[in-house]
Amino acid sequence: MAVHLTPDELADAVGVKRVDIIATCVQLGVPVYNGRIDRTLFQAAVEGSGGDFDQLLEDHDPHWRLH
C-alpha cells in the first residue's frame, strides 16, 4: 500500500467516510499536503491520541458528520 493517500483512499482503507478522515486530521494536526495524507503519520497520530479511532469519530463536532 502507498504511504501517501488521498482522503478517499484512506477512508476506504479504514472503512469510514472521507469527512471523518479529514476531521480526524484537523483534530490531531495531521497535515493534508497536496491532497494527500501520510498514512503512517495518520496512524501514529491516532495511536498517540489513545489509539481509539472510533472514539475520535464520536468526539468530532457534529457539523463534521454527514450521516
mmCIF file as Biopython writes it, N, C-alpha, C and O atoms, coordinates in Angstrom:
data_model
#
loop_
_atom_site.group_PDB
_atom_site.id
_atom_site.type_symbol
_atom_site.label_atom_id
_atom_site.label_alt_id
_atom_site.label_comp_id
_atom_site.label_asym_id
_atom_site.label_entity_id
_atom_site.label_seq_id
_atom_site.pdbx_PDB_ins_code
_atom_site.Cartn_x
_atom_site.Cartn_y
_atom_site.Cartn_z
_atom_site.occupancy
_atom_site.B_iso_or_equiv
_atom_site.auth_seq_id
_atom_site.auth_asym_id
_atom_site.pdbx_PDB_model_num
ATOM 1   N N  . MET A ? 1  ? 0.841   -1.175 0.000  1.0 0.0 1  A 1 
ATOM 2   C CA . MET A ? 1  ? 0.000   0.000  0.000  1.0 0.0 1  A 1 
ATOM 3   C C  . MET A ? 1  ? 0.886   1.238  0.000  1.0 0.0 1  A 1 
ATOM 4   O O  . MET A ? 1  ? 1.942   1.259  0.632  1.0 0.0 1  A 1 
ATOM 5   N N  . ALA A ? 2  ? 0.450   2.259  -0.708 1.0 0.0 2  A 1 
ATOM 6   C CA . ALA A ? 2  ? 1.187   3.517  -0.775 1.0 0.0 2  A 1 
ATOM 7   C C  . ALA A ? 2  ? 1.209   4.207  0.589  1.0 0.0 2  A 1 
ATOM 8   O O  . ALA A ? 2  ? 0.352   3.965  1.439  1.0 0.0 2  A 1 
ATOM 9   N N  . VAL A ? 3  ? 2.192   5.057  0.772  1.0 0.0 3  A 1 
ATOM 10  C CA . VAL A ? 3  ? 2.301   5.776  2.036  1.0 0.0 3  A 1 
ATOM 11  C C  . VAL A ? 3  ? 1.457   7.043  2.025  1.0 0.0 3  A 1 
ATOM 12  O O  . VAL A ? 3  ? 0.865   7.398  3.045  1.0 0.0 3  A 1 
ATOM 13  N N  . HIS A ? 4  ? 1.393   7.723  0.898  1.0 0.0 4  A 1 
ATOM 14  C CA . HIS A ? 4  ? 0.624   8.957  0.799  1.0 0.0 4  A 1 
ATOM 15  C C  . HIS A ? 4  ? -0.683  8.674  0.065  1.0 0.0 4  A 1 
ATOM 16  O O  . HIS A ? 4  ? -0.690  8.311  -1.112 1.0 0.0 4  A 1 
ATOM 17  N N  . LEU A ? 5  ? -1.787  8.851  0.790  1.0 0.0 5  A 1 
ATOM 18  C CA . LEU A ? 5  ? -3.101  8.504  0.258  1.0 0.0 5  A 1 
ATOM 19  C C  . LEU A ? 5  ? -4.004  9.727  0.218  1.0 0.0 5  A 1 
ATOM 20  O O  . LEU A ? 5  ? -3.845  10.659 1.006  1.0 0.0 5  A 1 
ATOM 21  N N  . THR A ? 6  ? -4.950  9.712  -0.708 1.0 0.0 6  A 1 
ATOM 22  C CA . THR A ? 6  ? -5.976  10.748 -0.711 1.0 0.0 6  A 1 
ATOM 23  C C  . THR A ? 6  ? -6.921  10.458 0.457  1.0 0.0 6  A 1 
ATOM 24  O O  . THR A ? 6  ? -6.958  9.334  0.958  1.0 0.0 6  A 1 
ATOM 25  N N  . PRO A ? 7  ? -7.674  11.449 0.886  1.0 0.0 7  A 1 
ATOM 26  C CA . PRO A ? 7  ? -8.658  11.190 1.941  1.0 0.0 7  A 1 
ATOM 27  C C  . PRO A ? 7  ? -9.635  10.067 1.570  1.0 0.0 7  A 1 
ATOM 28  O O  . PRO A ? 7  ? -10.041 9.284  2.429  1.0 0.0 7  A 1 
ATOM 29  N N  . ASP A ? 8  ? -10.007 9.993  0.294  1.0 0.0 8  A 1 
ATOM 30  C CA . ASP A ? 8  ? -10.910 8.921  -0.150 1.0 0.0 8  A 1 
ATOM 31  C C  . ASP A ? 8  ? -10.257 7.544  -0.014 1.0 0.0 8  A 1 
ATOM 32  O O  . ASP A ? 8  ? -10.889 6.596  0.454  1.0 0.0 8  A 1 
ATOM 33  N N  . GLU A ? 9  ? -9.003  7.439  -0.421 1.0 0.0 9  A 1 
ATOM 34  C CA . GLU A ? 9  ? -8.291  6.161  -0.325 1.0 0.0 9  A 1 
ATOM 35  C C  . GLU A ? 9  ? -8.122  5.735  1.134  1.0 0.0 9  A 1 
ATOM 36  O O  . GLU A ? 9  ? -8.307  4.566  1.472  1.0 0.0 9  A 1 
ATOM 37  N N  . LEU A ? 10 ? -7.772  6.686  1.990  1.0 0.0 10 A 1 
ATOM 38  C CA . LEU A ? 10 ? -7.599  6.375  3.407  1.0 0.0 10 A 1 
ATOM 39  C C  . LEU A ? 10 ? -8.933  6.008  4.047  1.0 0.0 10 A 1 
ATOM 40  O O  . LEU A ? 10 ? -8.999  5.103  4.879  1.0 0.0 10 A 1 
ATOM 41  N N  . ALA A ? 11 ? -9.988  6.704  3.660  1.0 0.0 11 A 1 
ATOM 42  C CA . ALA A ? 11 ? -11.325 6.388  4.180  1.0 0.0 11 A 1 
ATOM 43  C C  . ALA A ? 11 ? -11.741 4.977  3.792  1.0 0.0 11 A 1 
ATOM 44  O O  . ALA A ? 11 ? -12.302 4.245  4.608  1.0 0.0 11 A 1 
ATOM 45  N N  . ASP A ? 12 ? -11.470 4.592  2.551  1.0 0.0 12 A 1 
ATOM 46  C CA . ASP A ? 12 ? -11.791 3.230  2.107  1.0 0.0 12 A 1 
ATOM 47  C C  . ASP A ? 12 ? -10.988 2.199  2.895  1.0 0.0 12 A 1 
ATOM 48  O O  . ASP A ? 12 ? -11.511 1.146  3.261  1.0 0.0 12 A 1 
ATOM 49  N N  . ALA A ? 13 ? -9.716  2.505  3.153  1.0 0.0 13 A 1 
ATOM 50  C CA . ALA A ? 13 ? -8.856  1.571  3.884  1.0 0.0 13 A 1 
ATOM 51  C C  . ALA A ? 13 ? -9.302  1.411  5.334  1.0 0.0 13 A 1 
ATOM 52  O O  . ALA A ? 13 ? -9.221  0.319  5.895  1.0 0.0 13 A 1 
ATOM 53  N N  . VAL A ? 14 ? -9.773  2.500  5.939  1.0 0.0 14 A 1 
ATOM 54  C CA . VAL A ? 14 ? -10.178 2.467  7.341  1.0 0.0 14 A 1 
ATOM 55  C C  . VAL A ? 14 ? -11.629 2.030  7.490  1.0 0.0 14 A 1 
ATOM 56  O O  . VAL A ? 14 ? -12.015 1.479  8.521  1.0 0.0 14 A 1 
ATOM 57  N N  . GLY A ? 15 ? -12.430 2.276  6.456  1.0 0.0 15 A 1 
ATOM 58  C CA . GLY A ? 15 ? -13.833 1.876  6.493  1.0 0.0 15 A 1 
ATOM 59  C C  . GLY A ? 15 ? -14.750 2.944  7.059  1.0 0.0 15 A 1 
ATOM 60  O O  . GLY A ? 15 ? -15.765 2.634  7.683  1.0 0.0 15 A 1 
ATOM 61  N N  . VAL A ? 16 ? -14.391 4.213  6.839  1.0 0.0 16 A 1 
ATOM 62  C CA . VAL A ? 16 ? -15.220 5.324  7.294  1.0 0.0 16 A 1 
ATOM 63  C C  . VAL A ? 16 ? -15.416 6.288  6.137  1.0 0.0 16 A 1 
ATOM 64  O O  . VAL A ? 16 ? -14.925 6.060  5.032  1.0 0.0 16 A 1 
ATOM 65  N N  . LYS A ? 17 ? -16.140 7.368  6.402  1.0 0.0 17 A 1 
ATOM 66  C CA . LYS A ? 17 ? -16.370 8.373  5.374  1.0 0.0 17 A 1 
ATOM 67  C C  . LYS A ? 17 ? -15.187 9.328  5.273  1.0 0.0 17 A 1 
ATOM 68  O O  . LYS A ? 17 ? -14.444 9.539  6.232  1.0 0.0 17 A 1 
ATOM 69  N N  . ARG A ? 18 ? -15.038 9.894  4.086  1.0 0.0 18 A 1 
ATOM 70  C CA . ARG A ? 18 ? -13.953 10.837 3.800  1.0 0.0 18 A 1 
ATOM 71  C C  . ARG A ? 18 ? -13.946 11.990 4.792  1.0 0.0 18 A 1 
ATOM 72  O O  . ARG A ? 18 ? -12.884 12.378 5.279  1.0 0.0 18 A 1 
ATOM 73  N N  . VAL A ? 19 ? -15.112 12.541 5.097  1.0 0.0 19 A 1 
ATOM 74  C CA . VAL A ? 19 ? -15.210 13.678 6.006  1.0 0.0 19 A 1 
ATOM 75  C C  . VAL A ? 19 ? -14.675 13.325 7.397  1.0 0.0 19 A 1 
ATOM 76  O O  . VAL A ? 19 ? -14.136 14.187 8.092  1.0 0.0 19 A 1 
ATOM 77  N N  . ASP A ? 20 ? -14.822 12.068 7.800  1.0 0.0 20 A 1 
ATOM 78  C CA . ASP A ? 20 ? -14.306 11.641 9.098  1.0 0.0 20 A 1 
ATOM 79  C C  . ASP A ? 20 ? -12.781 11.615 9.106  1.0 0.0 20 A 1 
ATOM 80  O O  . ASP A ? 20 ? -12.155 11.939 10.115 1.0 0.0 20 A 1 
ATOM 81  N N  . ILE A ? 21 ? -12.195 11.235 7.995  1.0 0.0 21 A 1 
ATOM 82  C CA . ILE A ? 21 ? -10.729 11.251 7.874  1.0 0.0 21 A 1 
ATOM 83  C C  . ILE A ? 21 ? -10.223 12.680 7.959  1.0 0.0 21 A 1 
ATOM 84  O O  . ILE A ? 21 ? -9.270  12.963 8.684  1.0 0.0 21 A 1 
ATOM 85  N N  . ILE A ? 22 ? -10.854 13.576 7.223  1.0 0.0 22 A 1 
ATOM 86  C CA . ILE A ? 22 ? -10.428 14.972 7.226  1.0 0.0 22 A 1 
ATOM 87  C C  . ILE A ? 22 ? -10.615 15.585 8.610  1.0 0.0 22 A 1 
ATOM 88  O O  . ILE A ? 22 ? -9.737  16.303 9.088  1.0 0.0 22 A 1 
ATOM 89  N N  . ALA A ? 23 ? -11.731 15.317 9.250  1.0 0.0 23 A 1 
ATOM 90  C CA . ALA A ? 23 ? -11.983 15.840 10.594 1.0 0.0 23 A 1 
ATOM 91  C C  . ALA A ? 23 ? -10.950 15.329 11.583 1.0 0.0 23 A 1 
ATOM 92  O O  . ALA A ? 23 ? -10.503 16.073 12.455 1.0 0.0 23 A 1 
ATOM 93  N N  . THR A ? 24 ? -10.568 14.064 11.454 1.0 0.0 24 A 1 
ATOM 94  C CA . THR A ? 24 ? -9.549  13.495 12.336 1.0 0.0 24 A 1 
ATOM 95  C C  . THR A ? 24 ? -8.207  14.171 12.091 1.0 0.0 24 A 1 
ATOM 96  O O  . THR A ? 24 ? -7.476  14.461 13.039 1.0 0.0 24 A 1 
ATOM 97  N N  . CYS A ? 25 ? -7.881  14.422 10.840 1.0 0.0 25 A 1 
ATOM 98  C CA . CYS A ? 25 ? -6.636  15.132 10.525 1.0 0.0 25 A 1 
ATOM 99  C C  . CYS A ? 25 ? -6.626  16.516 11.164 1.0 0.0 25 A 1 
ATOM 100 O O  . CYS A ? 25 ? -5.620  16.930 11.740 1.0 0.0 25 A 1 
ATOM 101 N N  . VAL A ? 26 ? -7.735  17.227 11.065 1.0 0.0 26 A 1 
ATOM 102 C CA . VAL A ? 26 ? -7.827  18.561 11.664 1.0 0.0 26 A 1 
ATOM 103 C C  . VAL A ? 26 ? -7.689  18.465 13.179 1.0 0.0 26 A 1 
ATOM 104 O O  . VAL A ? 26 ? -6.953  19.238 13.792 1.0 0.0 26 A 1 
ATOM 105 N N  . GLN A ? 27 ? -8.396  17.519 13.775 1.0 0.0 27 A 1 
ATOM 106 C CA . GLN A ? 27 ? -8.386  17.368 15.230 1.0 0.0 27 A 1 
ATOM 107 C C  . GLN A ? 27 ? -7.002  17.004 15.752 1.0 0.0 27 A 1 
ATOM 108 O O  . GLN A ? 27 ? -6.587  17.499 16.800 1.0 0.0 27 A 1 
ATOM 109 N N  . LEU A ? 28 ? -6.288  16.151 15.037 1.0 0.0 28 A 1 
ATOM 110 C CA . LEU A ? 28 ? -4.994  15.661 15.510 1.0 0.0 28 A 1 
ATOM 111 C C  . LEU A ? 28 ? -3.812  16.419 14.916 1.0 0.0 28 A 1 
ATOM 112 O O  . LEU A ? 28 ? -2.665  16.147 15.270 1.0 0.0 28 A 1 
ATOM 113 N N  . GLY A ? 29 ? -4.073  17.358 14.027 1.0 0.0 29 A 1 
ATOM 114 C CA . GLY A ? 29 ? -2.995  18.136 13.440 1.0 0.0 29 A 1 
ATOM 115 C C  . GLY A ? 29 ? -2.186  17.405 12.392 1.0 0.0 29 A 1 
ATOM 116 O O  . GLY A ? 29 ? -1.013  17.717 12.182 1.0 0.0 29 A 1 
ATOM 117 N N  . VAL A ? 30 ? -2.795  16.436 11.732 1.0 0.0 30 A 1 
ATOM 118 C CA . VAL A ? 30 ? -2.124  15.704 10.650 1.0 0.0 30 A 1 
ATOM 119 C C  . VAL A ? 30 ? -2.300  16.506 9.363  1.0 0.0 30 A 1 
ATOM 120 O O  . VAL A ? 30 ? -3.432  16.763 8.953  1.0 0.0 30 A 1 
ATOM 121 N N  . PRO A ? 31 ? -1.207  16.905 8.721  1.0 0.0 31 A 1 
ATOM 122 C CA . PRO A ? 31 ? -1.343  17.739 7.519  1.0 0.0 31 A 1 
ATOM 123 C C  . PRO A ? 31 ? -1.877  16.965 6.316  1.0 0.0 31 A 1 
ATOM 124 O O  . PRO A ? 31 ? -1.590  15.783 6.129  1.0 0.0 31 A 1 
ATOM 125 N N  . VAL A ? 32 ? -2.653  17.666 5.519  1.0 0.0 32 A 1 
ATOM 126 C CA . VAL A ? 32 ? -3.079  17.164 4.216  1.0 0.0 32 A 1 
ATOM 127 C C  . VAL A ? 32 ? -2.327  18.024 3.210  1.0 0.0 32 A 1 
ATOM 128 O O  . VAL A ? 32 ? -2.656  19.195 3.017  1.0 0.0 32 A 1 
ATOM 129 N N  . TYR A ? 33 ? -1.332  17.451 2.581  1.0 0.0 33 A 1 
ATOM 130 C CA . TYR A ? 33 ? -0.444  18.193 1.698  1.0 0.0 33 A 1 
ATOM 131 C C  . TYR A ? 33 ? -0.678  17.774 0.259  1.0 0.0 33 A 1 
ATOM 132 O O  . TYR A ? 33 ? -0.550  16.600 -0.088 1.0 0.0 33 A 1 
ATOM 133 N N  . ASN A ? 34 ? -1.021  18.739 -0.570 1.0 0.0 34 A 1 
ATOM 134 C CA . ASN A ? 34 ? -1.334  18.475 -1.976 1.0 0.0 34 A 1 
ATOM 135 C C  . ASN A ? 34 ? -2.401  17.390 -2.121 1.0 0.0 34 A 1 
ATOM 136 O O  . ASN A ? 34 ? -2.334  16.555 -3.023 1.0 0.0 34 A 1 
ATOM 137 N N  . GLY A ? 35 ? -3.382  17.413 -1.223 1.0 0.0 35 A 1 
ATOM 138 C CA . GLY A ? 35 ? -4.493  16.477 -1.302 1.0 0.0 35 A 1 
ATOM 139 C C  . GLY A ? 35 ? -4.167  15.065 -0.858 1.0 0.0 35 A 1 
ATOM 140 O O  . GLY A ? 35 ? -4.934  14.143 -1.136 1.0 0.0 35 A 1 
ATOM 141 N N  . ARG A ? 36 ? -3.048  14.872 -0.174 1.0 0.0 36 A 1 
ATOM 142 C CA . ARG A ? 36 ? -2.641  13.539 0.283  1.0 0.0 36 A 1 
ATOM 143 C C  . ARG A ? 36 ? -2.286  13.557 1.764  1.0 0.0 36 A 1 
ATOM 144 O O  . ARG A ? 36 ? -1.841  14.568 2.306  1.0 0.0 36 A 1 
ATOM 145 N N  . ILE A ? 37 ? -2.493  12.420 2.393  1.0 0.0 37 A 1 
ATOM 146 C CA . ILE A ? 37 ? -2.225  12.244 3.818  1.0 0.0 37 A 1 
ATOM 147 C C  . ILE A ? 37 ? -1.202  11.131 3.973  1.0 0.0 37 A 1 
ATOM 148 O O  . ILE A ? 37 ? -1.321  10.073 3.355  1.0 0.0 37 A 1 
ATOM 149 N N  . ASP A ? 38 ? -0.207  11.375 4.796  1.0 0.0 38 A 1 
ATOM 150 C CA . ASP A ? 38 ? 0.787   10.351 5.096  1.0 0.0 38 A 1 
ATOM 151 C C  . ASP A ? 38 ? 0.124   9.309  6.008  1.0 0.0 38 A 1 
ATOM 152 O O  . ASP A ? 38 ? -0.221  9.600  7.153  1.0 0.0 38 A 1 
ATOM 153 N N  . ARG A ? 39 ? -0.044  8.112  5.486  1.0 0.0 39 A 1 
ATOM 154 C CA . ARG A ? 39 ? -0.733  7.045  6.214  1.0 0.0 39 A 1 
ATOM 155 C C  . ARG A ? 39 ? -0.052  6.728  7.536  1.0 0.0 39 A 1 
ATOM 156 O O  . ARG A ? 39 ? -0.725  6.530  8.547  1.0 0.0 39 A 1 
ATOM 157 N N  . THR A ? 40 ? 1.273   6.678  7.540  1.0 0.0 40 A 1 
ATOM 158 C CA . THR A ? 40 ? 1.987   6.328  8.768  1.0 0.0 40 A 1 
ATOM 159 C C  . THR A ? 40 ? 1.872   7.446  9.806  1.0 0.0 40 A 1 
ATOM 160 O O  . THR A ? 40 ? 1.763   7.170  11.001 1.0 0.0 40 A 1 
ATOM 161 N N  . LEU A ? 41 ? 1.895   8.703  9.360  1.0 0.0 41 A 1 
ATOM 162 C CA . LEU A ? 41 ? 1.717   9.817  10.285 1.0 0.0 41 A 1 
ATOM 163 C C  . LEU A ? 41 ? 0.302   9.814  10.849 1.0 0.0 41 A 1 
ATOM 164 O O  . LEU A ? 41 ? 0.105   10.052 12.040 1.0 0.0 41 A 1 
ATOM 165 N N  . PHE A ? 42 ? -0.685  9.545  9.991  1.0 0.0 42 A 1 
ATOM 166 C CA . PHE A ? 42 ? -2.076  9.464  10.437 1.0 0.0 42 A 1 
ATOM 167 C C  . PHE A ? 42 ? -2.232  8.368  11.485 1.0 0.0 42 A 1 
ATOM 168 O O  . PHE A ? 42 ? -2.842  8.581  12.533 1.0 0.0 42 A 1 
ATOM 169 N N  . GLN A ? 43 ? -1.680  7.198  11.195 1.0 0.0 43 A 1 
ATOM 170 C CA . GLN A ? 43 ? -1.775  6.071  12.124 1.0 0.0 43 A 1 
ATOM 171 C C  . GLN A ? 43 ? -1.081  6.397  13.447 1.0 0.0 43 A 1 
ATOM 172 O O  . GLN A ? 43 ? -1.613  6.096  14.515 1.0 0.0 43 A 1 
ATOM 173 N N  . ALA A ? 44 ? 0.094   7.004  13.384 1.0 0.0 44 A 1 
ATOM 174 C CA . ALA A ? 44 ? 0.824   7.365  14.601 1.0 0.0 44 A 1 
ATOM 175 C C  . ALA A ? 44 ? 0.047   8.396  15.419 1.0 0.0 44 A 1 
ATOM 176 O O  . ALA A ? 44 ? 0.030   8.324  16.648 1.0 0.0 44 A 1 
ATOM 177 N N  . ALA A ? 45 ? -0.588  9.343  14.754 1.0 0.0 45 A 1 
ATOM 178 C CA . ALA A ? 45 ? -1.366  10.362 15.458 1.0 0.0 45 A 1 
ATOM 179 C C  . ALA A ? 45 ? -2.571  9.743  16.151 1.0 0.0 45 A 1 
ATOM 180 O O  . ALA A ? 45 ? -2.881  10.094 17.290 1.0 0.0 45 A 1 
ATOM 181 N N  . VAL A ? 46 ? -3.253  8.825  15.474 1.0 0.0 46 A 1 
ATOM 182 C CA . VAL A ? 46 ? -4.407  8.155  16.082 1.0 0.0 46 A 1 
ATOM 183 C C  . VAL A ? 46 ? -3.955  7.317  17.277 1.0 0.0 46 A 1 
ATOM 184 O O  . VAL A ? 46 ? -4.569  7.366  18.342 1.0 0.0 46 A 1 
ATOM 185 N N  . GLU A ? 47 ? -2.888  6.554  17.098 1.0 0.0 47 A 1 
ATOM 186 C CA . GLU A ? 47 ? -2.379  5.731  18.201 1.0 0.0 47 A 1 
ATOM 187 C C  . GLU A ? 47 ? -1.888  6.603  19.355 1.0 0.0 47 A 1 
ATOM 188 O O  . GLU A ? 47 ? -2.076  6.251  20.519 1.0 0.0 47 A 1 
ATOM 189 N N  . GLY A ? 48 ? -1.266  7.730  19.042 1.0 0.0 48 A 1 
ATOM 190 C CA . GLY A ? 48 ? -0.775  8.632  20.071 1.0 0.0 48 A 1 
ATOM 191 C C  . GLY A ? 48 ? -1.880  9.308  20.853 1.0 0.0 48 A 1 
ATOM 192 O O  . GLY A ? 48 ? -1.664  9.753  21.980 1.0 0.0 48 A 1 
ATOM 193 N N  . SER A ? 49 ? -3.052  9.390  20.269 1.0 0.0 49 A 1 
ATOM 194 C CA . SER A ? 49 ? -4.187  10.006 20.959 1.0 0.0 49 A 1 
ATOM 195 C C  . SER A ? 49 ? -4.978  8.988  21.769 1.0 0.0 49 A 1 
ATOM 196 O O  . SER A ? 49 ? -6.040  9.307  22.305 1.0 0.0 49 A 1 
ATOM 197 N N  . GLY A ? 50 ? -4.479  7.798  21.857 1.0 0.0 50 A 1 
ATOM 198 C CA . GLY A ? 50 ? -5.169  6.754  22.603 1.0 0.0 50 A 1 
ATOM 199 C C  . GLY A ? 50 ? -5.486  5.551  21.753 1.0 0.0 50 A 1 
ATOM 200 O O  . GLY A ? 50 ? -5.870  4.504  22.274 1.0 0.0 50 A 1 
ATOM 201 N N  . GLY A ? 51 ? -5.329  5.686  20.440 1.0 0.0 51 A 1 
ATOM 202 C CA . GLY A ? 51 ? -5.487  4.550  19.545 1.0 0.0 51 A 1 
ATOM 203 C C  . GLY A ? 51 ? -6.907  4.128  19.262 1.0 0.0 51 A 1 
ATOM 204 O O  . GLY A ? 51 ? -7.123  3.099  18.622 1.0 0.0 51 A 1 
ATOM 205 N N  . ASP A ? 52 ? -7.907  4.910  19.730 1.0 0.0 52 A 1 
ATOM 206 C CA . ASP A ? 52 ? -9.294  4.525  19.528 1.0 0.0 52 A 1 
ATOM 207 C C  . ASP A ? 52 ? -9.922  5.422  18.462 1.0 0.0 52 A 1 
ATOM 208 O O  . ASP A ? 52 ? -10.501 6.463  18.774 1.0 0.0 52 A 1 
ATOM 209 N N  . PHE A ? 53 ? -9.800  5.005  17.202 1.0 0.0 53 A 1 
ATOM 210 C CA . PHE A ? 53 ? -10.320 5.794  16.089 1.0 0.0 53 A 1 
ATOM 211 C C  . PHE A ? 53 ? -11.833 5.971  16.215 1.0 0.0 53 A 1 
ATOM 212 O O  . PHE A ? 53 ? -12.351 7.045  15.911 1.0 0.0 53 A 1 
ATOM 213 N N  . ASP A ? 54 ? -12.547 4.939  16.658 1.0 0.0 54 A 1 
ATOM 214 C CA . ASP A ? 54 ? -13.999 5.046  16.808 1.0 0.0 54 A 1 
ATOM 215 C C  . ASP A ? 54 ? -14.368 6.132  17.817 1.0 0.0 54 A 1 
ATOM 216 O O  . ASP A ? 54 ? -15.332 6.868  17.611 1.0 0.0 54 A 1 
ATOM 217 N N  . GLN A ? 55 ? -13.612 6.234  18.898 1.0 0.0 55 A 1 
ATOM 218 C CA . GLN A ? 55 ? -13.880 7.271  19.891 1.0 0.0 55 A 1 
ATOM 219 C C  . GLN A ? 55 ? -13.600 8.654  19.311 1.0 0.0 55 A 1 
ATOM 220 O O  . GLN A ? 55 ? -14.324 9.607  19.596 1.0 0.0 55 A 1 
ATOM 221 N N  . LEU A ? 56 ? -12.550 8.764  18.499 1.0 0.0 56 A 1 
ATOM 222 C CA . LEU A ? 56 ? -12.264 10.047 17.849 1.0 0.0 56 A 1 
ATOM 223 C C  . LEU A ? 56 ? -13.450 10.481 16.992 1.0 0.0 56 A 1 
ATOM 224 O O  . LEU A ? 56 ? -13.815 11.656 16.983 1.0 0.0 56 A 1 
ATOM 225 N N  . LEU A ? 57 ? -14.045 9.543  16.281 1.0 0.0 57 A 1 
ATOM 226 C CA . LEU A ? 57 ? -15.190 9.873  15.431 1.0 0.0 57 A 1 
ATOM 227 C C  . LEU A ? 57 ? -16.354 10.375 16.272 1.0 0.0 57 A 1 
ATOM 228 O O  . LEU A ? 57 ? -17.054 11.306 15.871 1.0 0.0 57 A 1 
ATOM 229 N N  . GLU A ? 58 ? -16.565 9.773  17.422 1.0 0.0 58 A 1 
ATOM 230 C CA . GLU A ? 58 ? -17.655 10.191 18.298 1.0 0.0 58 A 1 
ATOM 231 C C  . GLU A ? 58 ? -17.405 11.568 18.890 1.0 0.0 58 A 1 
ATOM 232 O O  . GLU A ? 58 ? -18.355 12.298 19.174 1.0 0.0 58 A 1 
ATOM 233 N N  . ASP A ? 59 ? -16.133 11.941 19.083 1.0 0.0 59 A 1 
ATOM 234 C CA . ASP A ? 59 ? -15.781 13.210 19.702 1.0 0.0 59 A 1 
ATOM 235 C C  . ASP A ? 59 ? -15.810 14.388 18.743 1.0 0.0 59 A 1 
ATOM 236 O O  . ASP A ? 59 ? -15.716 15.535 19.180 1.0 0.0 59 A 1 
ATOM 237 N N  . HIS A ? 60 ? -15.939 14.130 17.429 1.0 0.0 60 A 1 
ATOM 238 C CA . HIS A ? 60 ? -15.947 15.226 16.458 1.0 0.0 60 A 1 
ATOM 239 C C  . HIS A ? 60 ? -17.149 16.119 16.674 1.0 0.0 60 A 1 
ATOM 240 O O  . HIS A ? 60 ? -18.207 15.682 17.128 1.0 0.0 60 A 1 
ATOM 241 N N  . ASP A ? 61 ? -16.960 17.371 16.337 1.0 0.0 61 A 1 
ATOM 242 C CA . ASP A ? 61 ? -18.049 18.320 16.314 1.0 0.0 61 A 1 
ATOM 243 C C  . ASP A ? 61 ? -19.092 17.788 15.318 1.0 0.0 61 A 1 
ATOM 244 O O  . ASP A ? 61 ? -18.723 17.382 14.216 1.0 0.0 61 A 1 
ATOM 245 N N  . PRO A ? 62 ? -20.359 17.780 15.670 1.0 0.0 62 A 1 
ATOM 246 C CA . PRO A ? 62 ? -21.394 17.187 14.790 1.0 0.0 62 A 1 
ATOM 247 C C  . PRO A ? 62 ? -21.445 17.768 13.397 1.0 0.0 62 A 1 
ATOM 248 O O  . PRO A ? 62 ? -21.883 17.077 12.477 1.0 0.0 62 A 1 
ATOM 249 N N  . HIS A ? 63 ? -21.018 19.010 13.189 1.0 0.0 63 A 1 
ATOM 250 C CA . HIS A ? 63 ? -21.110 19.567 11.834 1.0 0.0 63 A 1 
ATOM 251 C C  . HIS A ? 63 ? -20.171 18.870 10.867 1.0 0.0 63 A 1 
ATOM 252 O O  . HIS A ? 63 ? -20.326 19.010 9.654  1.0 0.0 63 A 1 
ATOM 253 N N  . TRP A ? 64 ? -19.192 18.113 11.381 1.0 0.0 64 A 1 
ATOM 254 C CA . TRP A ? 64 ? -18.298 17.341 10.502 1.0 0.0 64 A 1 
ATOM 255 C C  . TRP A ? 64 ? -18.988 16.074 9.998  1.0 0.0 64 A 1 
ATOM 256 O O  . TRP A ? 64 ? -18.655 15.568 8.927  1.0 0.0 64 A 1 
ATOM 257 N N  . ARG A ? 65 ? -19.936 15.571 10.758 1.0 0.0 65 A 1 
ATOM 258 C CA . ARG A ? 65 ? -20.583 14.310 10.407 1.0 0.0 65 A 1 
ATOM 259 C C  . ARG A ? 65 ? -21.676 14.557 9.386  1.0 0.0 65 A 1 
ATOM 260 O O  . ARG A ? 65 ? -22.501 15.451 9.575  1.0 0.0 65 A 1 
ATOM 261 N N  . LEU A ? 66 ? -21.702 13.795 8.320  1.0 0.0 66 A 1 
ATOM 262 C CA . LEU A ? 66 ? -22.700 13.962 7.281  1.0 0.0 66 A 1 
ATOM 263 C C  . LEU A ? 66 ? -23.741 12.855 7.286  1.0 0.0 66 A 1 
ATOM 264 O O  . LEU A ? 66 ? -24.621 12.832 6.425  1.0 0.0 66 A 1 
ATOM 265 N N  . HIS A ? 67 ? -23.656 11.938 8.242  1.0 0.0 67 A 1 
ATOM 266 C CA . HIS A ? 67 ? -24.628 10.843 8.254  1.0 0.0 67 A 1 
ATOM 267 C C  . HIS A ? 67 ? -25.419 10.808 9.520  1.0 0.0 67 A 1 
ATOM 268 O O  . HIS A ? 67 ? -26.280 9.944  9.687  1.0 0.0 67 A 1 
#
